Amino acid sequence: MMWREMEPDERIEVAVDGYKVIAYSFGSGDDVLFLLNGGPGLPCDYVRDSHSCLVDEGYRVVAFDQLGCGASDRPTDPALWTIERYVAETETVRQALRLGRVHLLGQSWGGWLGIEYALTHPEALKSLILENTAADMPHLVSELARLRGALGPETVAMMQAHEADGSIDHPEYQAAITLLNYRHVCRLAHWPAPVLRSVNDWNMGPYGTMQGPNEFLYTGNLKDWNRVPDLHRIELPVLITVGRHDELTPACAMRMKLHLKDAELHVFPNSSHLPFFEEPAAYYPVLVDFLGRNRNRR
């Protein structure tokens, strides 16, 4: 199995609180893989195009551009950018498309959303797949500080000075972020087209409000978010995947596994934040095996 770009069988407009959200559906059947992309503020292209190939295994695959992203409406009211509103939006899309109980796959920010959704709507899920994500933001911030530290003390001091005086658009600061991105977001020399499409159309409104100005500085309304104390309430089978070099590190993944009742964890040794593109030959068998074992859960 290998990812490929394909046209959706359906492109569906869903009304969410007076706004238009666009969903994409591939294949058919009762076993639905429902995708939540990262960001916040990223079009779903990169996660949609890397997982639509699951139709080959008999799954219906559904993704959507979250409000503020891609082909969906892009309002500018910062009050809209909360995890609670995105949980409600996810449920609205699931019900509008009559998906029934789904296998929910959340990647990066989509994993935080997936955790929050699973705690709010456990009856809607057959299984939960948490990819390249975390459940404890303060712990993640400490892990990001460790990754930044590997750049060396002079570079760290430079970054901290720019962050303190608000000059993070400076070329030397941006150079450090670029290096971190190629180490810990995608280690491929040339990023795949779906990744570039998503990244080049990033809406920094939701992203800045919820997360911060870049992948390595958390200043938004999620910076204190921590669901580790509640993970024991998730009784579904959970698959956790992480890249060995992931910005949302293996330590973050292990922290989730230790607090979940029924979780398995797979670390991809040659990947960072996008194993489905960086290491597809290792990634897809793990996902297909997990889905297969939980296909007929009632």
Disulfide bonds with the S-S distance in Angstrom:
none
